[in-house]
Amino acid sequence: MTDEPQTIKKKYRKVKPHLPPAEDTTKTKASTERLTPGLIRHVGELIFGERWQVPLAHALSEVRGKPVSPTRIHQWMTAVRPIQSWVYEALGEIAIAQGKIMAAKAKESWELGLRLSDPALADRAYLAQQLEQEAEGLDLWATFAPQSRGK
């Protein structure tokens, strides 16, 4: 016997269901042909990343007001069931809402990066915040308003 530890090889399922490629059909197809599995995948991956089906199902449920299961998403992707017409508009609503969230996060991330890369900028930002908080506590109108003179 050897003193080397034995490695156990595990077999994992590497087979992924065949899904159509992500495709932005809003730029290339007529309005009647835009709602495709490729478009759903494009929106899902763009907004939610690699594991997009469950979060997209939750987002569609919110927009629709009725549950949409991840199984239904998979059925649309594999053409087991036709994609319902309401999905196109719902994808638009989701893309706009998530786009706003992503834009705010991108701005915050960029500003944070600037402050982290330039300590002087971080100090100025801190001082500006402190001044703003102090100014909120002051009644500037009382300070600068002309005093009414009594007779």
LOSE-942910 format. One record per residue (C-alpha): residue number from 0; residue in three letters; chain; x, y, z. Coordinates in steps of 0.5 Angstrom, whole numbers, plus 500, padded with zeros to 3 digits. Layout:
! LOSE-942910
{NUM, "ala", "A", {X, Y, Z}}
...
//
This chain:
! LOSE-942910
{0, "met", "A", {500, 500, 500}}
{1, "thr", "A", {502, 507, 499}}
{2, "asp", "A", {502, 513, 503}}
{3, "glu", "A", {498, 517, 498}}
{4, "pro", "A", {491, 519, 499}}
{5, "gln", "A", {486, 516, 494}}
{6, "thr", "A", {482, 521, 490}}
{7, "ile", "A", {475, 519, 488}}
{8, "lys", "A", {473, 522, 482}}
{9, "lys", "A", {465, 524, 482}}
{10, "lys", "A", {461, 524, 475}}
{11, "tyr", "A", {457, 530, 475}}
{12, "arg", "A", {452, 531, 470}}
{13, "lys", "A", {454, 536, 465}}
{14, "val", "A", {449, 536, 460}}
{15, "lys", "A", {445, 542, 459}}
{16, "pro", "A", {438, 542, 456}}
{17, "his", "A", {439, 545, 449}}
{18, "leu", "A", {437, 552, 449}}
{19, "pro", "A", {437, 557, 443}}
{20, "pro", "A", {442, 562, 443}}
{21, "ala", "A", {441, 569, 447}}
{22, "glu", "A", {438, 574, 441}}
{23, "asp", "A", {436, 581, 441}}
{24, "thr", "A", {431, 580, 436}}
{25, "thr", "A", {428, 588, 437}}
{26, "lys", "A", {434, 590, 433}}
{27, "thr", "A", {433, 585, 427}}
{28, "lys", "A", {426, 582, 426}}
{29, "ala", "A", {419, 585, 425}}
{30, "ser", "A", {414, 586, 431}}
{31, "thr", "A", {410, 580, 430}}
{32, "glu", "A", {417, 576, 430}}
{33, "arg", "A", {420, 579, 436}}
{34, "leu", "A", {418, 575, 442}}
{35, "thr", "A", {422, 569, 441}}
{36, "pro", "A", {426, 564, 446}}
{37, "gly", "A", {432, 567, 444}}
{38, "leu", "A", {430, 574, 446}}
{39, "ile", "A", {427, 571, 453}}
{40, "arg", "A", {434, 568, 454}}
{41, "his", "A", {437, 575, 452}}
{42, "val", "A", {433, 579, 457}}
{43, "gly", "A", {434, 574, 462}}
{44, "glu", "A", {442, 573, 462}}
{45, "leu", "A", {443, 581, 461}}
{46, "ile", "A", {439, 582, 467}}
{47, "phe", "A", {440, 576, 472}}
{48, "gly", "A", {446, 573, 469}}
{49, "glu", "A", {448, 566, 468}}
{50, "arg", "A", {442, 563, 473}}
{51, "trp", "A", {437, 567, 470}}
{52, "gln", "A", {431, 563, 469}}
{53, "val", "A", {428, 563, 477}}
{54, "pro", "A", {429, 570, 478}}
{55, "leu", "A", {426, 572, 471}}
{56, "ala", "A", {420, 568, 473}}
{57, "his", "A", {420, 572, 480}}
{58, "ala", "A", {420, 578, 476}}
{59, "leu", "A", {415, 576, 471}}
{60, "ser", "A", {410, 574, 477}}
{61, "glu", "A", {411, 581, 480}}
{62, "val", "A", {409, 584, 473}}
{63, "arg", "A", {403, 580, 471}}
{64, "gly", "A", {401, 579, 478}}
{65, "lys", "A", {400, 572, 478}}
{66, "pro", "A", {405, 566, 479}}
{67, "val", "A", {410, 564, 473}}
{68, "ser", "A", {414, 558, 475}}
{69, "pro", "A", {421, 557, 472}}
{70, "thr", "A", {418, 551, 469}}
{71, "arg", "A", {414, 555, 465}}
{72, "ile", "A", {420, 559, 463}}
{73, "his", "A", {423, 553, 461}}
{74, "gln", "A", {417, 550, 457}}
{75, "trp", "A", {418, 557, 453}}
{76, "met", "A", {425, 556, 452}}
{77, "thr", "A", {424, 549, 449}}
{78, "ala", "A", {418, 550, 445}}
{79, "val", "A", {414, 546, 449}}
{80, "arg", "A", {409, 551, 450}}
{81, "pro", "A", {408, 557, 446}}
{82, "ile", "A", {410, 564, 449}}
{83, "gln", "A", {404, 568, 451}}
{84, "ser", "A", {403, 575, 448}}
{85, "trp", "A", {404, 579, 455}}
{86, "val", "A", {411, 577, 456}}
{87, "tyr", "A", {414, 582, 451}}
{88, "glu", "A", {411, 588, 454}}
{89, "ala", "A", {413, 585, 461}}
{90, "leu", "A", {420, 584, 459}}
{91, "gly", "A", {420, 591, 457}}
{92, "glu", "A", {418, 593, 464}}
{93, "ile", "A", {423, 589, 467}}
{94, "ala", "A", {428, 591, 463}}
{95, "ile", "A", {427, 598, 465}}
{96, "ala", "A", {426, 597, 472}}
{97, "gln", "A", {432, 593, 473}}
{98, "gly", "A", {436, 598, 468}}
{99, "lys", "A", {435, 604, 473}}
{100, "ile", "A", {437, 599, 479}}
{101, "met", "A", {443, 597, 475}}
{102, "ala", "A", {445, 605, 473}}
{103, "ala", "A", {444, 607, 480}}
{104, "lys", "A", {449, 601, 482}}
{105, "ala", "A", {454, 603, 477}}
{106, "lys", "A", {454, 610, 479}}
{107, "glu", "A", {455, 609, 486}}
{108, "ser", "A", {460, 604, 484}}
{109, "trp", "A", {464, 609, 480}}
{110, "glu", "A", {464, 614, 485}}
{111, "leu", "A", {466, 609, 490}}
{112, "gly", "A", {472, 607, 486}}
{113, "leu", "A", {474, 615, 485}}
{114, "arg", "A", {474, 616, 492}}
{115, "leu", "A", {478, 609, 494}}
{116, "ser", "A", {483, 611, 489}}
{117, "asp", "A", {484, 618, 491}}
{118, "pro", "A", {484, 619, 499}}
{119, "ala", "A", {484, 627, 498}}
{120, "leu", "A", {477, 626, 494}}
{121, "ala", "A", {474, 622, 499}}
{122, "asp", "A", {476, 627, 505}}
{123, "arg", "A", {473, 632, 500}}
{124, "ala", "A", {466, 628, 500}}
{125, "tyr", "A", {466, 627, 507}}
{126, "leu", "A", {467, 634, 509}}
{127, "ala", "A", {461, 636, 504}}
{128, "gln", "A", {457, 631, 507}}
{129, "gln", "A", {458, 634, 514}}
{130, "leu", "A", {457, 641, 512}}
{131, "glu", "A", {450, 638, 509}}
{132, "gln", "A", {448, 635, 515}}
{133, "glu", "A", {450, 641, 519}}
{134, "ala", "A", {446, 646, 514}}
{135, "glu", "A", {440, 641, 515}}
{136, "gly", "A", {440, 643, 522}}
{137, "leu", "A", {440, 651, 521}}
{138, "asp", "A", {434, 655, 520}}
{139, "leu", "A", {438, 659, 515}}
{140, "trp", "A", {431, 663, 514}}
{141, "ala", "A", {432, 666, 521}}
{142, "thr", "A", {439, 668, 520}}
{143, "phe", "A", {438, 672, 514}}
{144, "ala", "A", {431, 674, 514}}
{145, "pro", "A", {430, 681, 515}}
{146, "gln", "A", {428, 683, 522}}
{147, "ser", "A", {421, 686, 522}}
{148, "arg", "A", {421, 692, 526}}
{149, "gly", "A", {416, 694, 531}}
{150, "lys", "A", {413, 701, 532}}
//
